[in-house]
Amino acid sequence: MTAPPTTERPLKPENLIGRTRLGDSEYRSVVRLLTWLARVRAADVAHPRVRLWGVPAFYALGGVPALVRAAQDSGPAFILMLAVTAGYTVPLLWRRQRPVLVFAFLVALSEASLFLGVDSGSSATQLVALLNLGRFGAPGQLAVGVVYNLLQTFVSIVFFNGLKGSDQAASTPVLAFLAVVAILSMAALGLAGKLVNAYIEALQEHAVRLEMERDQRAQLAAATERARVAREMHDILGHTLAVIVGLAGGAAGLAETKPKRGADTLRIIAESGRGALAELRRLLAVIHDDEPADTPLSPQPGLADLGALMERVRAAGPAATLRLKGELTGLAQGLQLAVYRIVQEALTNTLKHAAPTTTVDVTVTAAPEAVIVTVEDTGPHKSSGPDEQGKGLVGMRERAALYGGQVVAGPNSRGGWTVRALLVPLPTAPDLTEKHPA
C-alpha cells in the first residue's frame, strides 16, 4: 500500500503576520497555535505514511485481546474475529480517497458484527471514518453519517444492554451519553478540519497571488525601463546618425575642392560620434550592474545643451536659430530633458527629410502655466513629409504626455514642417489642434 497523493503544502505562519485585527495577546496566541499546526502539518506532509499506517495499526492493537480470547475458544472463532478485525482496520488505508465508501463499509460491518454477536475491540474505527467523512465529504453526507451513528448507538446500547439486566441497564445512560459525545465530537473535528484546510488553502492561494503580483510589478517595471532606454537610444542614435549622414555627404565633395573645410567637417563627425557614444555608455551604465564603478557619469541633457545641439545641426547644412523666452532656469530637470528630446527629435526629422539649404527655427517659451516648444523649418522636403505614425513623433507625444501636454505636427505655409509641443505640470493641457492642425 502506497501513500495517497497529496497536494497539501506546509502552512507558513509568517503569511499571517500583520493580517489580523486581534489584540496583541490574542494575536500571539493565534500565531503560536498556527505555528504548532504548521509543524504538525509539515511533519505529516513530509512523512505521510506514518499517519496512513499508524491509525489502522493503533486500532488493530485494540483488537488483540479479542483475538486472544477467540483463539482460546476455537479455531473458527479466531478466524472470524481476525476477519472482523481486518475488516475494521484495513479500509482505513483509503479513508482520505474514499471517505463515503469506507464509512458505508464500516457501517455494514458493524451491523453484521452486531447480528453475529462478535465484539471486536477495533469497532471504534467507525468514528475515524466519521471524522474523515467530515473532512473530505460533503456536509449532507456528514449529517447522514451522524444521524445513522446516533440511531445505531440507541439501538445497540439502550435496547440490547437494557435487556441484559439491571446492573448493565443502570450504566446504559452513561454509555449512551459518552457514545453521543464521541460521535458529535468526531463530526465536529472533521468539520473543523475541513474548514482549517479551506482556510489554509485560501492563505496559500493569497500568498501565490501576492508573489504573482510582485513578479508582475517587477516585469512591468523592467518593461517600462526597457521602453525608456529604447526611447532614449532612439533619440540619441537617430539625431547623431542624421547629423553624421548629412556631414559625410558634404565632406566627400569638400575633400577635393576645400580640403581644410572637409577636415573640419570630419572632425565634427568624430565629435558627434564620440558624444553619442558617451551618452549611450552613460545610459547603459544605469541598467548594467556589472559596469565598472569608476565609469564617469554625466547629467541628463537640458536646456543649457540646446546651443551645442544647434551647432551640430548647423554643421550638417541647415541654417538654425534658437530663441529662448521666459524664465527657463527654474524648470525641473525632467521637464528640461523632455524639452531637449522633443527639440532633438524634431531637428532629426528636419535633417532626414528636408533639403540641406533649409532654415529651421526653434523657439522655447516658458509661460507661468506651461512650456511651449516650436520647431519650424522651411523645407522643401524630399518626400511628402515625416511619417505621422513614426516612432519619433510617438516618442515626442509620450514625453509631452508625461507633463500633461501634447504634440501636434504638420505642414506649414512656408513649405516646410512644424512641430509644436505644450508641456504643463497639470493633469490636463489645452488643445493645440485648433491653433495648428496636424
N, C-alpha and C positions, 0 to 999 in steps of 0.2 A: 504493500500500500504506500503510495507516494503522497507527499504533502499536497494539499489542494492549492491551485494557483491563487495568488492574492495580488491585488492592486493597491493594497494599503501602503501608505508611506508613513514613517515616524512623524509624529506631531512635533513641531518646533515651537516651544513655548515663547521664544522671542518674537514670533509672529504676532503675539497678543500684546506686546509691550506698547503702552501708550494708546491702547484701543479700548479702554474701559472707563466708565464713569463712576466706578465704585470708589469708596474711600480708601485711604492708604492701607489700613489694617485688612479690610476685606479684599483689597487688590492683592496684597501679599499672600493671603490665604489662598486665593484663586490661583495665583501663579505657582505656589507650592504644590497645590493639588494637580494642576496641569503638568507640572514638571514630573511629578510622580507617575501620572498617567502616561506621560511621554516615554519615561524609562521603561515602564511595563510594556507599552505598545511597541517600543523599539526592540526589546528583548523578544517579544512574541513574533514580530516580523522577521527578526534575524534568525530565530530558531522555531519555525512553525511546527515542526514535528513533535516538539516537546508537549505542547498543549493538545495536538491532534491525537497522539497516542496516550498521553498521560491521563486524560479524562476517562477513556474506556478502561484503562488498566486499573485506575483507582476504584471504579465501581465493580470491576471483575474481582478485586480483592475482597469487596464486601460480600461476594457470593461464595467465598471459600468455605466458611463454616457450614453453609447449607450443603455444599458438595461433600464435605467430610461426613456429615450425618447421613446423606444419601448413600455414600459408599459403604457405610456400616450396615445399612438396611439391606440393599440388594444391588446387583449389577444393573438391572433395568432402571431402577430408581436413580442410580448415579448417572446413567446415560441421559435420562430425561432431564435431570437437574442441570447437567452440563450443557445440553441443547438450549434450555431456557436461559441459562446464564449467558451463553454466547449470543442468543437472540437479543438479550437486553443490552449488550455492550458493543458488539461488532458494528451494528448500524450507526453507532455514534461517529464512526470514521467519515460518514457522509453527511453529518449534521449541518454543515455550512452550505454545501451544494444543493442538498435535497431536504430542507427542513420540514416541509409538509409531509413528504413521503416517509421520512424517518419517524415523525411523530405518529402518523397513522399506523405504521407497522408496530410501534411500541404499544399503542393503544390496543390493537388487535391481540398482541401477545399477552398484554396484561389481562384482557378478558379471558383468553384461553387458559392462562395460569390460574385465574380465579375459578374458572369452571372445573379445572383438573385438581384444584386444591394444592397446587405447587407454590410454596412460599420461598422465593429466591431473594437473597439479600441485595441483588442487583436491580430490583424493580424500580428503585429511585431514579434510574436513568430517564424515566418518563418526564421528570421535572427538568432535566437537562435539555431534552427535546423541546419542552415547552419554552424554555429560555431562548433557544436558537430560533424557535418559531417567531418569538417576539422580535429578535434581532434582524432576521433575514426574510421573514414572511410579511404578508400584508396584515394591516390592523384587523380586518374582518376575520382572517384565519386565526389570529391570536385570540380574538374574542370567542370563536367557536371552541378552540382548544381549552380555554379557561372554563367555559361552561361545562364542557364534557368532563373535565377533570373533577370539577366540583360535584357533578352528578355521580361520577364513579366513586368519589370519596363517600358520599352519602350512602350509596348502596353497599359498598364493601365494609365500611366501618360501622355505621349506625345500624344497618339491618342485620348483617351477619354476626357482628360482635354482640348485638343486643340479644340475639337468640342463644348465646353460649352460656349465659349465666349471669348472676347478679354481680359477681366480682368484676368481670370484664365490662358488664353494662355500665357500672359506675364510672369507669375510666373512658367510656365512649365519648362524652362531650369534650374531654381534654384532647383526646386523639383527633377528633374531628376539627377542633379549633386549630391545633398545630398543623394539620394537613391543609386546612384552608389558608392559613397564614403562609405556609410553604408555597402553595400554588400561586397565590396572589403576589408573593414576593418574587418568585421566578418570572412571572409575567411582567411585573414592573421593572425588574432588572433587564429583561430582554428588550422592553420598550425603551428604557433609558439608554441601553447600549446602542439601539438603532438611532436615537436622537444624537447621542455623542458622536457616532460615526458620521452622521449627516453634518453635524457642526464642524467636525474636523475636516471633512471633505470640502466644506464651504470655505474654511480658513485656507486650506491648501490651494483651492481654486483662486481665492483672493490673492494669495502670495504669488501664484503663477501670473495672474493678471498684472500685478504690480511689476513683476520682472519684465513682462512683455511691454508694458507701458514705458518702463525705464529704457529698454532696448530700443523701442520706437522713438523715444525722445533723443537718444544718442544717435540713431540713424538719421533723424530729421536734422539734428544739429550738424552732423557730418555732411549731409546733402546741402544744407544751407551754406556751410563753409566752402564746399566744392563749387557751388554756384557763385559765391562771392569771388573765389580765386579765379574761376573761369572768366568772370566779367572783368576783373582787373587785368588778367593776362590778355584778354581780347582788346581792351583799351590800350594797353602798353604796346603790344605787338602790332596791332592794326595801325596805330599812329606812326610808330617808328618805321615800320616797313613801307608805309606810304611815303614818308619823307625820304627814306633811302632810295626807293624806286625813282622818285622824282629827281633827286640829286644825281643818281647814277646815269639817268638818261641824258642829262645835260653835261655831266663830266666826260662822257665818251666823246662828245663833239669838241669840248674845250681842250682836251688833251693835246690836240694838234695845233689849233689856232691860237689858244691862250693858255699855255702850259701853267702859268702861275695861278690863274683863276681855277683851272682844273684841279691843281693840287690843293687849293683851299677848299674846293668842293669835296674832295676825297677826305680831307681832314674833318669836315663837318659830318660826313657819313660815318667816319670812325667814332667821333664823339657821340653821335646819336646812337650808334650800336652799343658803345660802352655804357651810355646812360640807361638804355633799355635792359642790358644785362644786369646792371646794378639793381634796377627796380625789380626785375624778376628774381634775383637772388634774395633780396630783402623779403619779397612776397613768399617765396618758397621756404625761407628760413622759419617763417611763422608756423608752417604746418609740418615741418620735419623735426622730430625730436633729436635725431642724430646729427643735427647741424652743429659744427664746432662752436664752442662757447665764445670764441673771440671773433665771430663773424660780425663785421661792422654793420650797424643798423642806422637807418636814416628815417626821418619823419615822413609821413604821407604828404604828397604834394598839396599845395593850397593856392590861394590867390596870389601869393608872392612869387609863385613859379610860373605864372602866366606869361611874364615877359620872356623867359627863356623858351617857352613853348612857341611864342610868336616868332622869335628869331629863327627857330628851326623851320617854321613854315615859310618865312621869307627866303631862307636859303634854298628851299625847294622850288622857288619861282614866283608864287603869287605875292602880290603886294598886300600886306596885312597890317591892320591898325587895331589898337586896343584902347578902349575907353572905360575907365572905372569911375562910377558915380556913387556918391553917398558914403556913409561910414561903413567900410568893409573890414576894418581891422578887428572889430569885436565879434565877428562871426565865429561860430563854433567850428572846430577843426573838421568834424564830419561834414558839415554843410559846405565848407570850403573845398573839401575833397570832391563832393558831389558836383559843385560848380566847375571845378577843374576838369573832371572827367567828361562832363557834358560838353564843355568847350573843346576838349581834346578830340572827342568823337566827331563833333560837327566839323572841325577842321580836317580831320582824317577823311571824311566824306568829300569835302571840297577838293582835297589833293587827289582822291581817287577818280572823281567824276568831272571836275571842272578843268578847263584849259590852263596851261601854265601862266598865261597872261591875265588871269582873273584877279579881281580885287576882292578881299574879304574883310569885313568889319566886324569886330567883336565888341559888344557893349555889355557890361555887368553893372547893374543898378541895384543898390541896396536901399530900399524904402523901409519905413518903420514896420510895415506889416508883411513884407515879402522881399525876395531877391529875384530879379528878373534878368535872364540871360538871353541875349540876342546874337546870333551868328548869321550874317548875311553876306553872300558872295554875288558877283556879277555874272558868273558863267563865262562863256557859254559852256553848257555841259556836253560831255562826249556822248552821253546817252540821254534817255528821256528823264533821267533823274535818279536819285538814290532810291534803293529798294525800300518801300514803305514798311515792309514786313521784315526787314533785315535785322540782324542781331544788334547792330549799332543803335538803331532807333529804339528797339525794345529795351536795351540796356539804359539808354538815357531816360526813358519813361519810368523804368524801375527805380532809378536813382531819385528822380523827382518825386515819385510816389512815396518814398521814404520820408519826405518832408512835406507831405500833404499837397503836393503840386502836380503839375502835368507838363507835357511837352507836345507841341504841335509843330509840324514841318510841312513845307510845300513850296511851289514855285513862286517867285516874286515878280514885280513889274520891271525889274532891271535885267531880266533874262536869266537869272540865277536861282539860287535856292536859299530859303530862310528857315532857320531853326530857332524857335522861341520856347524858353522854359521858364516856369514860375515855381519857386520853392518857398514854402511858408512853414513855420513851426506850428501848424494848426491841423486838426483832423481833416479839414476841407480846404479847397482852394477855388478861387473864381475861375470860371470857364473862359479859356482863351480862344475858343474856336470862332467866336464872332469877330474878334479882332483880327485873327489871322487864320483863315480856314485852311485845313490841311489838304 
